[in-house]
């Protein structure tokens, strides 16, 4: 079995040094209005 990791590094980690980041959605799902023209072109 693998050795257990050293938890000493985690215990001494300082969260205050982390930078504050804003989360941004990159892959948004298409809306119903966006999909309607595409559905019509597939049917034709």
Backbone as a chain_set.jsonl record, in Angstrom:
{"seq": "XXXXXXXXXXXXXXXXXXXXXXXXXXXXXXXXXXXXXXXXXXXX", "coords": {"N": [[0.827, -1.18, 0.0], [0.344, 2.346, -0.516], [2.368, 4.968, 0.919], [1.292, 7.047, 3.659], [0.395, 10.47, 3.189], [2.33, 13.353, 4.257], [0.918, 15.26, 6.675], [1.723, 17.547, 7.912], [2.472, 19.764, 6.368], [0.009, 20.676, 5.439], [-1.262, 21.405, 7.806], [0.225, 23.625, 8.559], [-0.349, 25.469, 6.621], [-1.075, 28.691, 5.349], [-3.961, 30.3, 4.871], [-4.444, 32.974, 4.477], [-2.624, 33.989, 2.723], [-3.548, 33.448, 0.215], [-4.896, 34.621, -2.901], [-7.802, 36.595, -3.556], [-10.268, 35.563, -5.756], [-12.518, 36.09, -8.481], [-15.169, 34.115, -9.588], [-15.82, 33.052, -12.864], [-18.204, 32.225, -15.278], [-17.639, 30.217, -18.008], [-18.504, 28.376, -19.979], [-21.434, 28.701, -20.887], [-24.79, 27.502, -20.973], [-26.869, 27.259, -23.87], [-29.664, 29.44, -24.417], [-33.251, 29.012, -24.633], [-34.211, 30.663, -26.653], [-31.942, 30.966, -28.21], [-31.579, 28.426, -29.227], [-33.82, 27.885, -30.822], [-33.697, 28.998, -33.608], [-31.68, 27.325, -34.595], [-32.803, 24.772, -34.414], [-34.876, 25.012, -36.254], [-33.471, 25.295, -38.668], [-32.297, 22.795, -38.909], [-34.461, 21.112, -39.337], [-35.446, 21.926, -41.818]], "CA": [[0.0, 0.0, 0.0], [1.109, 3.581, -0.6], [2.619, 5.653, 2.185], [0.362, 8.136, 3.958], [1.058, 11.767, 2.975], [2.701, 14.142, 5.435], [-0.11, 16.266, 6.911], [2.34, 18.7, 8.553], [2.42, 20.896, 5.435], [-1.367, 21.156, 5.41], [-1.554, 22.035, 9.097], [0.9, 24.912, 8.665], [-0.706, 26.286, 5.464], [-1.699, 29.961, 5.719], [-4.973, 30.668, 3.878], [-4.43, 34.426, 4.301], [-1.73, 34.314, 1.608], [-4.223, 33.198, -1.046], [-5.519, 35.777, -3.523], [-9.247, 36.502, -3.754], [-10.582, 35.486, -7.183], [-13.918, 36.061, -8.862], [-15.487, 32.988, -10.453], [-16.487, 33.462, -14.098], [-18.757, 31.116, -16.046], [-17.106, 30.284, -19.363], [-19.319, 27.573, -20.878], [-22.842, 28.846, -20.531], [-25.696, 26.73, -21.805], [-27.668, 28.137, -24.724], [-31.036, 29.681, -23.982], [-34.271, 28.479, -25.539], [-34.256, 31.564, -27.796], [-30.766, 30.7, -29.036], [-31.711, 27.112, -29.851], [-34.938, 27.833, -31.775], [-33.282, 29.109, -35.018], [-30.884, 26.16, -34.985], [-33.734, 23.644, -34.594], [-35.614, 25.243, -37.503], [-32.588, 25.065, -39.805], [-32.068, 21.349, -39.005], [-35.682, 20.495, -39.85], [-35.596, 22.306, -43.228]], "C": [[0.876, 1.25, 0.0], [1.287, 4.198, 0.786], [1.586, 6.756, 2.394], [1.083, 9.464, 3.768], [1.324, 12.489, 4.289], [1.692, 15.276, 5.6], [0.455, 17.521, 7.579], [2.287, 19.936, 7.676], [1.021, 21.502, 5.403], [-1.703, 21.906, 6.692], [-0.926, 23.427, 9.198], [0.581, 25.851, 7.5], [-1.457, 27.538, 5.906], [-2.662, 30.4, 4.614], [-4.978, 32.167, 3.597], [-3.547, 34.843, 3.122], [-2.383, 34.093, 0.244], [-4.859, 34.479, -1.573], [-7.016, 35.531, -3.669], [-9.523, 36.544, -5.252], [-12.086, 35.478, -7.385], [-14.127, 34.881, -9.813], [-16.247, 33.49, -11.669], [-16.944, 32.217, -14.849], [-18.279, 31.25, -17.483], [-17.969, 29.52, -20.365], [-20.776, 27.646, -20.456], [-23.685, 28.007, -21.478], [-26.52, 27.683, -22.661], [-29.086, 28.292, -24.179], [-31.994, 29.072, -24.999], [-34.345, 29.33, -26.808], [-33.08, 31.322, -28.752], [-30.93, 29.398, -29.814], [-32.797, 27.052, -30.92], [-34.498, 27.98, -33.235], [-32.469, 27.894, -35.487], [-31.769, 24.942, -35.222], [-34.467, 23.786, -35.931], [-34.741, 24.94, -38.713], [-32.284, 23.575, -39.982], [-33.267, 20.645, -39.626], [-35.807, 20.748, -41.357], [-34.674, 21.527, -44.128]], "O": [[2.016, 1.215, 0.463], [0.483, 3.985, 1.694], [1.069, 7.327, 1.433], [2.251, 9.589, 4.138], [0.643, 12.27, 5.292], [1.62, 16.163, 4.75], [-0.289, 18.479, 7.789], [2.081, 21.042, 8.176], [0.877, 22.723, 5.346], [-2.366, 22.943, 6.648], [-1.481, 24.311, 9.851], [1.178, 26.923, 7.398], [-2.364, 27.464, 6.734], [-2.227, 30.824, 3.543], [-5.481, 32.585, 2.554], [-3.712, 35.938, 2.585], [-1.832, 34.507, -0.776], [-5.306, 35.323, -0.797], [-7.449, 34.398, -3.879], [-9.067, 37.455, -5.943], [-12.834, 34.934, -6.572], [-13.341, 34.679, -10.738], [-17.201, 34.258, -11.54], [-16.176, 31.273, -15.035], [-18.49, 32.288, -18.111], [-18.146, 29.979, -21.493], [-21.283, 26.768, -19.759], [-23.333, 27.826, -22.644], [-26.836, 28.791, -22.229], [-29.629, 27.379, -23.557], [-31.589, 28.67, -26.089], [-34.518, 28.8, -27.905], [-33.225, 31.463, -29.966], [-30.462, 29.291, -30.947], [-32.701, 26.24, -31.841], [-34.893, 27.15, -34.054], [-32.565, 27.49, -36.646], [-31.51, 24.161, -36.137], [-34.656, 22.806, -36.651], [-35.23, 24.378, -39.693], [-32.037, 23.135, -41.105], [-33.099, 19.678, -40.369], [-36.236, 19.859, -42.093], [-34.679, 21.73, -45.342]]}, "num_chains": 1, "name": "protein.A"}
